[in-house]
Amino acid sequence: MSVGVSVSHQVSGGKSTVRIVLLHDSQGKVLALLPSNYLLNLAGVWKHSGRHLQPVRGADAERFFGQPALRHESGLEKLFSLPVFIDMSLSEQRLLTIVEPHSSLTFHLPAQWLHDKATFSQFALSKEQIAENQPQGDDRAVITQAVEKFTALRIRQRLEDTLGLPALSPTVQKIVMLRSDPDASVDDLVPVVKVDPSLSAQVMSWSVSPYYAAPGKVQSIEDAIIRVLGYDLVVNLALGVTLGKTMEVPDDTPRGSIPYWLQTVYTATLAEKLSKKIPLEIRPNPGLTYLSGLLHNFGYLVLAHLFPPHFSLLSRYIEANPHMEASHIEKQVLNVSREQVGAWLLESWQLPEEVCHAVRYQNDVDADSPYITYARLIHLTDRLLREKGLSDGPTGEDLNGLIQQLGLTPAIVTEVMEAVLAAEDELHELTQIFAG
């Protein structure tokens, strides 16, 4: 029998293509095969095997499947001497085109060759199957059902109170009011910043950051706001950082993921710069775009706060399914997505509707929203950063249609992206200020 092996850097999805996943525990390694665009349901694997198997780190999978021996039939023979689990959905296929996403290893096997070595079970789920099992109702109803199902809490009175979510500090409440007041000015903002030592220190740190390149020495809070940063930027920076810090960045994130604040800073920066290139008739407000970028992943922190016993499990599922959007994985594991909980909480805190809609619909760019341009811009920004290794999630999405909808061109997008990447040192320093 001849086995064809090739390396491809653009793997096509679909049920006809099979994904191979390396799992392990104290007893050793196991291989799982499933349709490439399906979710690997770890709970199904555990039930089938009686073992608490976990996905290996992405870097470890890349090294393992990158071994030169696996380019030859003898190496594949050795590979498939490991225990092999095959999802039942593949039972009728005669020829398997198998891909490993981390290493881009691609090879072809007659299914019968594996049938003699493997066991069949049901452990893969399509996006449609995940959607069928989701609770019904608006976001508030979905969040309520998810919390009741996965925690010991029972919903009483206001959902926000029952969940024990932190209240906004007086400073943040005042800044939210300023953000919503079209007549507010620097004279209103300076006293709010001055009475909060932590925020004052942040504003001074931002103003002397190399990214803002202030000429001369910054002498005071007034100087930082009026001469360097400006009213709009300070309000948005203060909201993004203070809201982000109302909850802890979780410890047990998916291994190899991009740090939370690094993604946040790059998303906000790139989105704002792109917004200024959008035609005036549909151009979103750059300040609100920046704030949307700062808060686009806020729901991730909310999930960690609401479901601490299950967050580690969610991280393992994300590791096992690097090809799938996190929202699908979150709905399978928790019955709710970060976009739903993030937007709901921001709405309850009375953040601008533009920001709430950007957060909620960033992965649903055809949604019926009066502020869909904000969501589309955040979606575009996130996907562009994924391609550069600066945001988490699957890559390879065709963005040309979205670029056209926003009135941009590929040349403009490339120019703006190159400008942001050229400021790497300054943005990393700004990230440290945000995270610190």
Secondary structure as GFF3:
##gff-version 3
##sequence-region A 1 436
A	DSSP	beta_strand	4	7	.	.	.	ID=ss1
A	DSSP	beta_strand	17	25	.	.	.	ID=ss2
A	DSSP	beta_strand	28	35	.	.	.	ID=ss3
A	DSSP	beta_strand	39	40	.	.	.	ID=ss4
A	DSSP	alpha_helix	42	49	.	.	.	ID=ss5
A	DSSP	beta_strand	54	55	.	.	.	ID=ss6
A	DSSP	alpha_helix	58	65	.	.	.	ID=ss7
A	DSSP	three_ten_helix	68	71	.	.	.	ID=ss8
A	DSSP	alpha_helix	73	79	.	.	.	ID=ss9
A	DSSP	beta_strand	84	87	.	.	.	ID=ss10
A	DSSP	three_ten_helix	88	90	.	.	.	ID=ss11
A	DSSP	beta_strand	95	100	.	.	.	ID=ss12
A	DSSP	beta_strand	105	110	.	.	.	ID=ss13
A	DSSP	alpha_helix	111	115	.	.	.	ID=ss14
A	DSSP	beta_strand	118	121	.	.	.	ID=ss15
A	DSSP	beta_strand	124	125	.	.	.	ID=ss16
A	DSSP	alpha_helix	127	132	.	.	.	ID=ss17
A	DSSP	alpha_helix	139	150	.	.	.	ID=ss18
A	DSSP	alpha_helix	159	162	.	.	.	ID=ss19
A	DSSP	alpha_helix	170	180	.	.	.	ID=ss20
A	DSSP	alpha_helix	186	194	.	.	.	ID=ss21
A	DSSP	alpha_helix	197	207	.	.	.	ID=ss22
A	DSSP	alpha_helix	221	223	.	.	.	ID=ss23
A	DSSP	pi_helix	224	229	.	.	.	ID=ss24
A	DSSP	alpha_helix	231	244	.	.	.	ID=ss25
A	DSSP	alpha_helix	260	275	.	.	.	ID=ss26
A	DSSP	three_ten_helix	280	282	.	.	.	ID=ss27
A	DSSP	alpha_helix	286	295	.	.	.	ID=ss28
A	DSSP	alpha_helix	298	306	.	.	.	ID=ss29
A	DSSP	alpha_helix	308	320	.	.	.	ID=ss30
A	DSSP	alpha_helix	326	334	.	.	.	ID=ss31
A	DSSP	alpha_helix	338	348	.	.	.	ID=ss32
A	DSSP	alpha_helix	353	360	.	.	.	ID=ss33
A	DSSP	alpha_helix	372	387	.	.	.	ID=ss34
A	DSSP	alpha_helix	400	405	.	.	.	ID=ss35
A	DSSP	alpha_helix	410	422	.	.	.	ID=ss36
A	DSSP	alpha_helix	424	435	.	.	.	ID=ss37
###
